[in-house]
Amino acid sequence: MSGHPLIRALGTAYVLPKLHRERGLPYLPLEVIRRRRDARLRRLVRYAAATVPYYRELFASHGLEPRQIETAADLQRLPLLDKAAVRRDPQRFVAQSARARRSLELVTSGSTGSPLAVYHDPLSLLANLAHTEPEKEVIRAAAGPERPVRQLSILYARSTVKKIQAFYGRTVFLPARPHQRGIEIERPLEDVVAAIREFRPQVLTSYGSYLEVLFRLADAGRISFPMPRVIKYGADVMSDGGRQLIEERFGVRVLSRYNAVECLRIGFTCEHGRGFHLREDLCHVRLVDRQGAAVAPGQPGEIVIANLVNHGTVLLNYRIGDLGVLSDEPCPCGRSLPLLTGLEGRVEDVLVLPGNRVVHPRALWGLLKSRPEVLRYQLIQHEPARLECRLLTREPAEFDRLVGELRPDFERLMGPVAIDFAPTEDFLTTPTGKFRAVIACSDPRRAQAP
């Protein structure tokens, strides 16, 4: 639904001047980018101390003054913040300010099976339209000279991306883009393949794990489609073997972005593929060890972020749950933005069911995200056509009603498979202690021809 013309005109006027500045930003000297970063940080810290309940209490209890946080290095004065704290009481991190009014709620489960709500203020969402320009430059160059660049996105029906796009439809004048299409990831695999064959996109966009399964099935001879020039993925991780297969076997350039519901722009890959160029002006990234101490460049560590642009949910010193390595070597592309290498982010299993039916965890999340009675869930594939869905509900009495409502949706998504629903507080973890919301009976990225 389109918004009021005046609102859309004002939104467009807010975005347009930022587009030109964004295109040249990655090539500015790093010290200039860091000065912009620190200026944003100072403003945000003062804002948070005045308007965000959590930070008001934090500064008072620690005897800190906002003016003591002058640069990104000073963030070490603040305690680390984890997802569990935000998940328990998300409103404690939301600003009580005019700017935060009408913030857009974005909800994710990640790979935890538990919802996490983050609120993005309207101005930061509008600015995000311009913030995409540096990564679009890379995609356009990799897609070849033909214009316009045809792009097909494979996303789940109620994805964060679609919710943000709907917001833009209400707040800015967007040009008609017949060269950009989408298909829902919940659709049968044959429909997705048919859409690729009909549209012949130069750029194919989806989740890393889904795209890897798509190309492994093509490599095994189980499906075929015209190859795009570029694939772009985000939200979860593609294996090194999958990336190598796609680039070397099929000759398709693999690009990625590093983002999350907690921060819409963290980094993006360039044409040299040496790592993620970090948007240091928008999101400060530092790495810490198990004790929370900073690690040196070249050493692996846990990624801690500070979102410098969102004035809805304010997250400083936030443990996003990923591991990586900060590089102090320049990239041959000439961009001065620092590089994050060795990213170990969210790994998600994709279900490959009988009849070449492919189900991504985001499609399952689409069925459950609007169910507040579900506190946690896990889907386990014991055999190709035998699955178990474990559910933790707010009240035991809610379980039977919930299963009755969910079963038809599961059957539409997964086809003729046996699904047992079980009420439980017992969930499986990997040998390293990590939780996955979906566990496949075998790694679907190793799909072989029958």
BELSUL-V308397 format. One record per backbone hydrogen bond with DSSP energy under -0.5 kcal/mol. NH is the residue of the N-H (numbers start at 1). CO is the residue of the C=O. If there is no record, write none. Layout:
# BELSUL-V308397
nh={NH/NH}
co={CO/CO}
This chain:
# BELSUL-V308397
nh={3/8/9/10/11/12/13/14/15/16/17/18/19/19/20/21/22/23/24/25/25/26/27/28/32/33/34/35/36/37/38/39/40/41/42/43/44/45/46/47/48/49/50/51/52/53/53/54/56/57/58/59/60/61/62/63/64/68/69/70/74/75/76/77/78/81/85/86/87/88/89/92/93/94/95/96/97/101/101/103/104/105/106/106/108/112/113/114/116/118/120/125/126/127/128/129/129/130/130/131/132/133/136/137/138/139/140/141/142/143/144/144/150/151/152/153/154/155/155/159/163/164/165/166/167/168/169/170/170/171/172/173/174/180/181/183/185/187/191/192/193/194/195/196/197/198/199/200/202/203/204/205/206/208/211/212/213/214/215/216/217/218/219/220/221/222/223/229/230/231/232/233/234/236/237/243/244/245/246/247/248/249/249/250/252/253/255/255/257/258/259/260/263/266/267/268/269/270/273/276/277/277/278/278/279/280/282/283/284/286/288/289/292/295/298/299/301/302/303/304/305/306/307/308/308/311/313/314/314/315/318/319/320/320/321/323/324/325/326/327/331/334/336/337/339/340/341/341/344/345/348/349/351/353/353/356/357/358/359/360/363/364/365/366/367/367/368/369/371/372/374/375/375/376/378/379/380/380/381/382/382/383/386/387/388/389/390/390/391/392/393/394/398/399/401/402/403/404/405/406/407/408/409/410/411/412/413/414/415/417/418/419/420/422/424/427/430/433/436/439/440/444/446/447}
co={169/4/5/6/7/8/9/10/11/12/13/15/15/16/16/17/18/19/20/21/22/22/24/25/29/29/30/31/32/33/34/35/36/37/38/39/40/41/42/43/44/45/46/47/48/51/94/92/52/53/54/55/56/57/58/60/59/65/66/68/71/72/73/74/75/317/82/82/83/84/85/89/90/91/312/51/95/97/98/100/120/103/104/118/116/109/109/109/108/106/104/121/122/123/124/125/126/126/127/127/128/130/132/133/134/135/136/137/138/139/140/141/148/179/203/181/205/153/183/156/159/160/161/162/163/164/165/166/167/167/168/8/172/177/151/153/155/184/188/188/189/190/191/192/193/194/195/196/150/150/230/152/232/234/207/208/209/210/211/212/213/214/215/216/218/217/217/202/202/253/204/255/206/234/346/239/240/241/242/243/244/244/245/245/246/229/231/253/233/267/257/263/260/258/258/277/256/275/270/340/268/275/276/338/266/278/279/279/306/304/302/293/289/287/326/296/324/288/322/286/318/284/315/282/306/309/119/93/312/313/305/81/303/318/303/344/301/341/299/339/335/331/26/26/327/276/325/339/323/343/346/438/359/351/357/353/353/356/351/358/360/360/361/362/363/364/364/365/368/370/371/373/392/392/390/437/378/388/439/380/386/386/383/418/380/420/378/388/422/376/391/373/395/396/397/398/399/400/401/402/403/404/405/406/407/408/409/410/411/415/385/417/387/389/391/425/434/430/428/379/438/442/443/444}
